[in-house]
Amino acid sequence: MEYFIIGAGGHAKVVIETALINSVEINGILDDFYGSDFTSLMGVSLVGKINVLATNNIYRATIAIGNNRIRKNIASSYQMVKWRSVLHHNTIISSTAYIGEGTVIMAGAIIQAGAKIGRHCIINTGACVDHDCVIDDYVHIAPGVTLAGGVKVGEGTLVGVGTSIVPYVTVGKWATIGAGSAVISDIPDFCTAVGVPAIIKKIKNESI
């Protein structure tokens, strides 16, 4: 079964390298830049646009795009694909943790006992997800983030670089936590919070 990386940006570089380190054979990259002068990334050829996945063939793929909304749109549009997770070999992942399909976990990340990571998430470089955390689908936990025990993060949320979240706090869906924040209380859906301690700066009136 052919295996593709979807996306050809900076995040895709890291996903491709992680897959290659794990001796995974990549048959090509799918991206809507196909047909331009851009032909390869990290030695892997760009072989078609994303809609190649709409054919009657069955493919394996990983969505290597940092934008949480785009990952959700692609995953929802091509449900016949066998989504593959990519886990860097230099991670610590508890045997009791759960990792959803299509999720990528980068070098130096730590996933502790009882943690549950949803589908198509990004647990980025050096992030720590402690015991019993629940990370919903399409979340991005950015480099250097620390989630203490029992933290819950809702669908599609971005937790910015270097943020810390204290135990048993809930961060809502499709929220944004600014880089370097310290989250010490619950954060609602669809809002942006920044600072030490994190303060809500904006709430978006929308749904996904």
C-alpha positions as CSV (number, residue, x, y, z in Angstrom):
1,M,0.0,0.0,0.0
2,E,1.5,3.3,-1.0
3,Y,2.3,5.8,1.7
4,F,2.2,9.6,1.2
5,I,3.1,12.7,3.3
6,I,0.5,15.4,2.8
7,G,2.0,18.9,2.8
8,A,5.3,20.4,1.8
9,G,6.1,23.1,4.3
10,G,8.4,23.4,7.3
11,H,6.4,21.1,9.5
12,A,6.4,18.5,6.7
13,K,10.3,18.6,6.8
14,V,10.2,17.4,10.4
15,V,7.6,14.7,9.7
16,I,9.4,13.4,6.7
17,E,12.7,13.3,8.5
18,T,11.1,11.5,11.5
19,A,9.5,8.9,9.2
20,L,12.8,8.3,7.3
21,I,14.7,7.9,10.6
22,N,12.2,5.2,11.4
23,S,13.0,3.5,8.0
24,V,9.5,4.2,6.7
25,E,9.3,4.1,2.9
26,I,7.6,7.3,1.6
27,N,6.2,7.0,-1.9
28,G,5.9,10.7,-2.3
29,I,4.5,14.0,-1.1
30,L,1.0,15.3,-2.0
31,D,0.5,19.1,-2.0
32,D,-1.4,21.6,-4.1
33,F,2.0,23.1,-5.1
34,Y,2.3,20.1,-7.5
35,G,2.9,21.4,-11.0
36,S,5.0,24.4,-10.0
37,D,8.8,24.6,-9.9
38,F,8.8,23.0,-6.5
39,T,9.5,19.3,-7.0
40,S,10.9,17.7,-3.8
41,L,11.4,18.1,-0.1
42,M,14.0,16.4,2.0
43,G,14.8,14.2,-0.9
44,V,11.2,13.0,-1.4
45,S,9.5,13.8,-4.6
46,L,6.3,15.9,-4.9
47,V,4.1,13.4,-6.9
48,G,0.6,15.0,-7.0
49,K,-2.1,17.2,-5.5
50,I,-4.0,16.3,-2.4
51,N,-7.0,15.2,-4.4
52,V,-5.0,12.1,-5.5
53,L,-6.5,10.6,-2.4
54,A,-10.0,10.8,-4.0
55,T,-9.2,7.9,-6.3
56,N,-10.5,4.4,-5.8
57,N,-7.2,3.2,-4.5
58,I,-6.5,2.8,-0.8
59,Y,-3.6,4.7,0.5
60,R,-1.7,5.3,3.8
61,A,-0.9,8.9,4.6
62,T,0.1,11.3,7.3
63,I,-1.1,15.0,7.2
64,A,2.1,17.0,7.7
65,I,0.4,20.5,7.9
66,G,0.6,22.6,11.0
67,N,-2.7,24.4,10.6
68,N,-5.2,22.5,12.7
69,R,-8.3,23.5,10.6
70,I,-6.7,22.3,7.4
71,R,-5.8,19.0,9.0
72,K,-9.4,18.5,10.0
73,N,-10.7,19.4,6.6
74,I,-8.4,17.0,4.9
75,A,-9.1,14.1,7.3
76,S,-12.8,14.7,7.0
77,S,-12.7,14.8,3.2
78,Y,-10.7,11.6,2.7
79,Q,-12.1,9.2,5.3
80,M,-11.1,6.2,3.1
81,V,-7.4,6.8,3.8
82,K,-5.5,4.7,6.3
83,W,-4.0,7.4,8.4
84,R,-0.6,6.7,9.9
85,S,0.9,8.1,13.0
86,V,4.6,9.1,13.0
87,L,6.5,8.8,16.3
88,H,10.1,9.9,16.6
89,H,12.3,7.2,18.1
90,N,13.7,9.7,20.7
91,T,10.5,10.0,22.7
92,I,9.2,8.5,25.9
93,I,5.7,7.2,25.6
94,S,4.0,5.2,28.4
95,S,2.7,1.8,27.5
96,T,-0.6,2.9,29.0
97,A,-0.9,6.0,26.8
98,Y,-3.2,6.1,23.8
99,I,-2.2,7.7,20.5
100,G,-4.8,8.3,17.9
101,E,-4.4,7.7,14.2
102,G,-2.5,10.3,12.1
103,T,-0.9,11.9,15.1
104,V,2.8,13.0,15.0
105,I,5.1,13.1,18.0
106,M,8.4,14.8,17.6
107,A,11.8,14.3,19.1
108,G,12.1,14.6,22.9
109,A,8.4,14.6,23.6
110,I,7.2,12.7,26.7
111,I,3.8,11.2,27.0
112,Q,3.1,9.8,30.5
113,A,0.8,7.1,32.0
114,G,-2.9,7.2,31.1
115,A,-2.6,10.1,28.7
116,K,-5.0,10.0,25.7
117,I,-3.9,11.8,22.5
118,G,-6.6,12.2,19.8
119,R,-6.4,11.9,16.0
120,H,-4.2,14.1,13.8
121,C,-2.6,15.9,16.7
122,I,0.9,17.4,16.8
123,I,2.9,16.8,19.9
124,N,5.9,18.9,19.0
125,T,9.6,18.9,19.9
126,G,10.3,18.5,23.7
127,A,6.7,18.8,24.8
128,C,5.6,17.0,28.0
129,V,2.1,15.6,28.4
130,D,1.8,14.3,31.9
131,H,-0.4,11.5,33.4
132,D,-4.1,11.3,32.5
133,C,-4.1,14.3,30.2
134,V,-6.8,14.2,27.5
135,I,-5.9,15.8,24.2
136,D,-8.7,15.9,21.6
137,D,-8.4,15.6,17.8
138,Y,-6.5,18.2,15.7
139,V,-4.7,19.8,18.7
140,H,-1.2,21.2,18.3
141,I,1.0,21.1,21.4
142,A,3.9,23.3,20.4
143,P,7.6,22.9,21.2
144,G,8.5,23.0,24.9
145,V,5.0,23.0,26.2
146,T,4.4,21.3,29.6
147,L,1.0,20.0,30.5
148,A,0.7,18.8,34.1
149,G,-1.4,15.9,35.2
150,G,-5.0,15.7,34.2
151,V,-5.1,18.6,31.8
152,K,-7.8,18.5,29.1
153,V,-7.3,20.3,25.7
154,G,-10.3,20.6,23.4
155,E,-10.4,19.9,19.7
156,G,-8.4,22.0,17.4
157,T,-6.7,24.1,20.0
158,L,-3.1,25.5,19.7
159,V,-1.0,25.6,22.8
160,G,1.8,27.9,22.0
161,V,5.6,27.4,22.4
162,G,6.8,27.1,26.0
163,T,3.4,27.3,27.6
164,S,2.8,25.6,31.0
165,I,-0.6,24.4,32.2
166,V,-1.2,23.5,35.8
167,P,-2.9,20.2,36.8
168,Y,-6.6,19.5,36.0
169,V,-7.2,22.7,34.0
170,T,-9.5,22.4,30.9
171,V,-8.7,24.4,27.8
172,G,-11.7,24.5,25.4
173,K,-11.9,23.7,21.7
174,W,-10.4,25.8,18.9
175,A,-8.7,28.1,21.4
176,T,-5.3,29.7,21.1
177,I,-2.9,29.9,24.0
178,G,-0.1,32.4,23.3
179,A,3.6,31.4,23.5
180,G,5.1,31.4,27.0
181,S,1.8,31.6,28.8
182,A,1.1,30.1,32.2
183,V,-2.5,28.7,32.3
184,I,-3.8,28.4,35.9
185,S,-7.5,28.3,35.3
186,D,-10.0,27.0,32.7
187,I,-10.0,28.6,29.3
188,P,-13.3,28.6,27.3
189,D,-13.9,27.5,23.7
190,F,-12.9,29.7,20.7
191,C,-10.8,32.2,22.7
192,T,-7.3,33.5,22.7
193,A,-5.5,33.7,26.1
194,V,-1.9,35.0,26.7
195,G,0.3,35.9,29.6
196,V,1.5,34.9,33.0
197,P,-1.0,34.1,34.3
198,A,-2.9,33.6,31.0
199,I,-5.7,36.2,30.5
200,I,-8.4,35.9,27.9
201,K,-7.9,38.6,25.3
202,K,-10.4,37.6,22.6
203,I,-13.4,35.3,22.2
204,K,-14.4,34.3,18.6
205,N,-18.1,34.0,17.9
206,E,-17.9,31.0,15.7
207,S,-18.3,27.2,15.4
208,I,-16.3,24.6,13.5
